[in-house]
Amino acid sequence: MGTDTVREQAVDEVAERRREQRGWYVYDWACSVYSTSVLTVFLGPYLTSVAKAAADADGFVHPLGIPLRAGSFFAYCVSASVILSIFVMPLVGAAADRTGRKKPLLAVAAYVGAAATAGMFFLDGDRYLLGGLLLIVANASLAVSMVLYNSYLPQIAPPDERDAVSSRGWAFGYASGSLVLVANLILYTAHDSFGVSEAMAVRICLASAGIWWGAFTLIPLKRLRDRRTTASSGTSSHGWRQLAATVRDMRRQPLTLAFLLAYLVYNDGIQTVISQASVYGSEELGLDQSTLIVAVLLVQLLAVAGALGMGRLARTYGAKRIILGSLIAWTVTLGAGYFLPAGAPVWFFLLAAGIGLVLGGSQALSRSLFSHLVPPGKEAEYFSAYEMSDRGMSWLGPLLFGLTYQLTGSYRDAIISLVIFFVLGFVLLARVPVRQAVRDAGNPVPDRI
């Protein structure tokens, strides 16, 4: 084979990889609108108001006969969604690795989630149980789809590109969230001009996120490609058993497991802040929905810059150091949030700015760092465990948040209780020798890690 032919093949391979990477970015563009508009902005306060409309004189609702404070219902539903995810994600991850057919599984997960989100248009009156069910289905579907989406990263990007590719994916997601939030803000604040009620405006915003998610998912489904797999053909018929099998396999990679434990801890805190911030702002600080939308829009805009900026810093200082720095910033931010005065939007905007600057980078670099620690051929299986604490799928954080509010009646106590996740996550991550972890996984070690 001639030199020119080899060179042409190399050029073609690079072009194909870039095309696939661009398609990969678009899934973040598609599904991040759910995370932003639904989970972070509208659904928490709206579902809480619907639950309160159905509550008894003491402020309790009784799903399945269990007495719950209406103000805790949303947080409990987020926790319930990850319980469902625990059963489904390991099965899907193992099936994807075994068959190599990730795209059909990604399509099913994405469109079930998109349909559940679009169905939130029918959430009105006192239908809090419908809202809880749709939230659980949509959250679990997002988790499953992200297992498959993230598992493409080691296949579409060589080691020295992963920090940049992962950061661009997050940046696409935050840019998408910003764009749609602007449209949401216009509709919500001027709903009278559009001839709809405030509640109807919220329902339209919720449903439009599902439509957006489904429409843009067509692009990655067209550009991403399935690959032959060398993974074992064995699988389990039970989610818990498959998760246990994955963890047993990880025991042969103790440093990978150590990183995953650190990530599960600190990202639980990150995702709980994201999912509960609007409830905190509306219920504890007395801020209106328009203020919350502007604050989250600020987070999205700064998160684009934060993701790209921290990705560049990682090239010089390594991903681990940058993540550790971000955890310090998260701890300081939560401490400041505890003391925010009620009815003061400016201080809430400053808090949002602090969150935005570290949010995208801490998540993007965690994903790319983990991708170096996954043994070849087990990407989806390992990312199923990783995904249990990603994109608002955390269960312990929302549970702690909800229980703290249930016991104290104070959202300030609930928000400050989350500091423990960042402190413990910092300690656990600091103890992981990531270079050795990459070598133990059988992967090449980047110059900066």
N, C-alpha and C positions, 0 to 999 in steps of 0.2 A: 504494500500500500504506500503510495507516494506521500511526500511531506505535505503537499498542497491538499490532498484528500484528508489527511489527518487534521490539518488546520481547519478545513471546512467543516468537518464533523464536530470539532471542538466549538467552533462558532455556532453551529446549529444547536448543540447541546446547551450552550449558554443562553441562546435566544429562547429555546423551549423552557429552560428553567425560569427565565425572567417572565415569560408569559404565564407560567403556572403560578409564580409568586404573585403577580398582579391579580390573578383570579382568586388566589388565597386571601389577599387583602380585602377583597370585596365581601367575603362572608362576614368579616368584622363590621364592615360598613352596613351590611344587612341586619345583623342581629343585635348590634349595640343600641339601636333605637329602642328595643324592648328594655334593655338594662337601664337606659337613661330615662326615657319618657314614662315607661310603665313602672318599673321597679323603684326607681329613685325619686321620681317627681309625683306622678298622679295617683298611682294605685294605693300607696300607703295611707295618705290622708283621706282619699275617697272611700276606700274599703273600710277604714276606721269609722267614717261618718255613717256609712251604710250599716255597719255593725251596731253603732250607737242607736240608730233608728229602730233596730230590732231588739235592743236590750231591755231588760226589765227595769223596775224602779230603782234598783241598786246599781245599775250600770253593767250588768252581767248578761252575756249571751250563753246559750246552752247547747252547743253542737254535740250531738250524740249523748245528750244528758249531762255533759261536763260543764260546770260553771267556769266561765272565763271572763275576765274584764274585757269589755269591748275594745279598750285601748291596746290590749295585748294580742288581739286576734290576728292582725296582720303578721306580727313577728312570729307567732306560733305556726302560721301557714308557711312562712319561709322555711322554718325548721322542718315541718312535715314534708316539704318538697324534697329535701335532701335525703330523708328516710326512704322515699320512693326511689330517688336516684341511686342510693346504695345498692338496691336490688338490680337496677337496670344497667347502670354504667359498666360494671365489670363484665357482664354478659356481652354487651355490645362491643366493648373493647377487645375481649378475647375473640369474638367472632370476626371482627375486622382484621385482627392479626392473623387468624387462622386461614381466612379465605382471601385476604387481600382486597376485598370488595368494600371499600369505605364509602364510596359515593352513594350507592343505594341506601345504606344505613344513614348517612348524613341527610339525604333527601327526606327520608321518613321522619327523622327527629325534627328537622327544621320545619316541615310543613305541619306536623302535629302541634308544635309550639306556636307557629304562626296562626293556625286555626283557633287555638285556645285563646290567643291574644285578641284576635278579631272578634271572638265571641264575647269579649268583655263589653262590647257595645250594649249588650242586654242586661248589664249589671245596673239595676235601678231599684228604687224603693227600699225594701228591707231584705233584699236577696243576698245577704252576706255569705250564705253557704255556697251559692253559685259562684260568687267572687272568689271564695277560698278555694273551691275546686278548680276553677280555671287558672288561678295563680299557681297551684301545686302542679298541674299538668304542664303549664307553660314553662315554669322554672325547671322542672325535671327534664323536659324536652330540650331546653337550652343547654343544660348540663351534658346530656348525651351528645348533642351536636358538637359541643365544644371539645369533648374527648376526641372525636374524630377529626375535627378541624385542627386542634393543636398537634395531633399525632402526625400530620403532614409536615410539620416544620423540619424535623431531621431529614426528610426525604426531598424537600425542595430547596434546602439551603445548606451549603457546606459549613463546617464549624466556624470559619472566620466571618461568615455572613449572618449568622443567626441572631446576634444581638440587634443588628440593623434591621433585618427582615421582621423580627418579632416587634420591634419598636414601631416600624412603619404600619404593621397590622393594627396595633393599638391606636396609632395616630389616625388611621382611616376610621376606626370605630368612633373615636371622640369627635372627629370632624363631622361624621354622619349625625351623631347625637346632637351636635351644636346646630346643624342645619335644620333638623326636624323640630328642635326645641324653639327655634325662632318662629316657625310656622305655628307651633302649639301656643306660644305666647301671644301671637297676633289673634288667633281664634279665641283663646280663653279671655283675654282682656277686652276684646271687642265683640263678645258673643252676642250682645244685644243688636249690634249692627248687622250681624249675620242672621238674626232672627231665631236664635236658639238660646235655650236656658244655660245657666252655668253648668248644671249637671250634664246636660246633653253635650256641651262643649268638651267636658272631661271624657265622656264616653266616646266621642268621635276621636279624640286624641289617643285614647287607649286602642281603639279598633284600627286606627290608621297605622299604628306601630306594627300590628300583625300583617297588614297588607304590604307594608314596606319590607318587612322581613321576608315574606314569601316571594315578592317580586324580584328582589336583588339576589336571592339565593340561586336563581337560574344561572347567573354568571359563573360563580365558582363551580357549580355542577357541570358546566360546559368545559371549563378550562382545567380543572384538576383531573388527574388520571390515576386509576388504580394500578397497583404494582403487584407482581408476584411476591409471594411471601415464603419465608423459610422457617416460619414459626411452627411450633408443635401443633399437631392436629387435635390434641386433647382439649376438651372443654367440660364445663360443668353445667348442670341443669338448674342451678340455683345461684342467685346473685351473691348471697353471703358466702357460699362455698367458693365461688369463683374469686371473690375478693380475698378470701383466706388463701387461695392458691397463689394469687398475685403477691400477697404479702410474704408468703413462704418463699417465693422466688426472690423477692427483694431481700430476704435475709441473707442470700448469697451476695448481695450488694449492700452491705450495712451502711456505707457512707451515703449511697443514694437514698436509703431509707431515712438516714439522719437528716438529710436536707429536706426530704418530703415532710418529715415531722415538723421541722422548723417552719416550712412554708404553710402547712395546714394551720399552725398556730397563728402566725402573724397575718396571714391572708384572711383568716376567719374574722379578725378584728377589722381589717380593711373593708371587707364585704358587708359587715354589719353596719359600719359607719355609713357606707353608701346607701344601704337599703333603709336605714332608720333615720337618716338625717332630715328628711322632709317631715316625718312625724314629729321629731324633736323640734324642728323649726315652727311647725304649725301649732302643736299642742302645748309645748313648754314656753316658747318665745313669743307666741301669739302673732306670728307673721302670716300674711295672706298668701294665697296661691301664686299670685303674680310675682311677689318677692322671691318665693322659693324657686320659681322657674328661672328668674334672672340669675339667682345664685348658682343653680345647677348649670346654666348656660356658661357662666363664668368658669366653673370647674371644667367643663368640656373644652372650652377654648384654651385654657392654660394647660390642660392635660395633653393636648396635642404638642405644644412646645415642650412640656415636661418630658413626655415620652421620647421625643427626638433628641432633646438636649441631654437627658440622662443616658441615652443610647450612645451618644458621642463621648460622654465622660467615661463610660465603661470601656471604650477603646483604649483610654489612657490609664485608668486606675483599676479596671477589672470590675465585672458585674457584682461580685460579692461585696466589695467595699461600698459601692454606690447603693446597693440594697440596704446595707447596715446603716448608712447615713440617712436613708429615707425613713427607716424605722424610728430613729431618733426624732426626725421631724414629725412623724405621725404622733408620737407620744406627747410632744410639746403642743401640737394642734389640739388634741383631745383635752389636755389640761386647760388650754385657753377656752375651748368650747364650754366647759363646765361653768365658767364665770361670765359667759355672755349675758348682757342685760336683756330683758324681755323688751319687745317692741322697738328694737334698734337695728334696722336693716343693714346699716353701714358696717357694724361689727360682724354681722353674719356674712356679709360679702367678703370681708377680710379673711374670715375663717375659710370660706369657700376657695379663695385664692390660694391659701396655704395648702389646702387639700389638693387642688388641681395641679400644683407644681410638682407634687411627689407621687400623685396617684398613678398616672400612666407609666412612668418609668419604673416604679417598684413592681408593677404587675408584668410589664413587658420583659424586664430583665430577669425576673423570676422564671418566666416561661422559657426564655432562651437558655438560662443557666441549667434548668432541669433537663432540657433536651440533650445536653452534653452527658448527662448521667444515666441515660436510658440505654440498655443493651440493644444492639441492632436487632430488628425483627420483632421487638416487643413494644413498639411505640404506643399503639392504642391501648394496650393492656396497662402499661405504666401510667399513661396519661389519664386513664379512668380513675386511678387513685388520686392523681394530682388534681383532677377536675372537681373532686368532692368539696374543695374549699374555694373554688373559683366562681367569678361572675354572680355573686349573691347566692351561691348554693350552700354557704356555710350554715351549720345548724346549731353549733354550740353558742356562737356569738348572739344570734337572735334569741335563742332560748334564755341565755343569761340576761340579755336586755329586757326580754318580756317578763322574766321572773323577778328581776330587780324592780321593775315598775309595778308588778303585781303586789310585791311585798311592801314597797315604800310609797307608791303613788307618785313618785318623782321621776321625771324623765332625765333630770340632771344627774341623779344617782345612777340611772341606767346607762347614760353615756360615759360617765367616768369609770364605770366598772370595766369598760373595754380596754383600759390601759394595760391590764395584765397580759393581753394577747401580744401587744407590741414589745413589752419588756421581756417576756418569756421567749418570744420568737427571736429577738435580738441575741439573747444568750445562746439559744440552740444553734442559730446560724453561725455565730462567731466560732463555734467549736468544730465546724465541718471543714476538713481539709479538701477543698474542692478539686485541686489538681490531682490529688491521689484518687478522688472519687471518679474523675473522668477516666483516668488510666484503668481503674478497676472495672469500669463498665465496658472496656474494650474499645474506647473511642480515642481519636487523636486529641491532644491537649492544645488549645489555642494559645497564642502568645500572651494574651491577656484574658484572665478568667476570674 
